Amino acid sequence: MSTKPTLLPPKPGFLLLEVVYGLVSRDCRGMGICKIIKASSSLVGTTANPYGSSMAWGGIGEEGRFELLVLRDTVSEEQWARRFANGKFVTEEAFRAMSLT
């Protein structure tokens, strides 16, 4: 029997995602979002990733906007201080979302 907690989406229709930080134009280095990948709950550990990625829930919120709810425990203290200064996500350039349709 697993002791790992069951992860349930915080809102209907939200998916578990891995957020890779950095800039596409800089080979995933710098301040921004390089890519977002659909993840599995089996990838979520109890320790933060010291590198440039973390886990988050993502989906369309009540106001029709995309929301990204970062799982704090998957972000190292260094990355949190660097990327989420003053409670805001810090970027150097806009993240270009690509449509699948």
WOTA-V215606 format. One record per residue. N is the residue number from 1. RES is the residue in three letters. PSI is psi in radians with two decimals (NA if undefined). Layout:
n: <N;N>
res: <RES;RES>
psi: <PSI;PSI>
//
This chain:
n: <1;2;3;4;5;6;7;8;9;10;11;12;13;14;15;16;17;18;19;20;21;22;23;24;25;26;27;28;29;30;31;32;33;34;35;36;37;38;39;40;41;42;43;44;45;46;47;48;49;50;51;52;53;54;55;56;57;58;59;60;61;62;63;64;65;66;67;68;69;70;71;72;73;74;75;76;77;78;79;80;81;82;83;84;85;86;87;88;89;90;91;92;93;94;95;96;97;98;99;100;101>
res: <MET;SER;THR;LYS;PRO;THR;LEU;LEU;PRO;PRO;LYS;PRO;GLY;PHE;LEU;LEU;LEU;GLU;VAL;VAL;TYR;GLY;LEU;VAL;SER;ARG;ASP;CYS;ARG;GLY;MET;GLY;ILE;CYS;LYS;ILE;ILE;LYS;ALA;SER;SER;SER;LEU;VAL;GLY;THR;THR;ALA;ASN;PRO;TYR;GLY;SER;SER;MET;ALA;TRP;GLY;GLY;ILE;GLY;GLU;GLU;GLY;ARG;PHE;GLU;LEU;LEU;VAL;LEU;ARG;ASP;THR;VAL;SER;GLU;GLU;GLN;TRP;ALA;ARG;ARG;PHE;ALA;ASN;GLY;LYS;PHE;VAL;THR;GLU;GLU;ALA;PHE;ARG;ALA;MET;SER;LEU;THR>
psi: <2.34;2.49;-0.01;2.32;2.63;2.25;2.12;2.44;2.44;-0.37;2.60;2.38;-0.06;2.52;2.63;2.26;2.67;2.18;2.09;2.07;2.74;-2.97;2.35;-0.70;-0.20;0.55;0.80;0.60;2.74;-2.88;1.91;-2.82;2.10;-0.84;2.80;2.24;2.37;2.33;3.01;2.57;-0.34;-0.29;-0.29;2.08;-3.05;-0.10;2.67;2.62;2.09;-0.19;-2.78;0.78;2.81;3.08;2.63;2.75;2.40;2.52;-3.09;2.14;-3.08;-0.53;0.15;0.24;2.61;2.30;2.45;1.92;1.71;2.33;1.84;-0.68;-0.18;0.12;2.19;2.77;-0.74;-0.81;-0.64;-0.83;-0.64;-0.76;-0.37;0.73;2.38;0.52;0.22;2.55;2.20;2.25;2.71;-0.46;2.82;2.54;2.16;1.95;2.45;2.32;2.48;-0.09;NA>
//
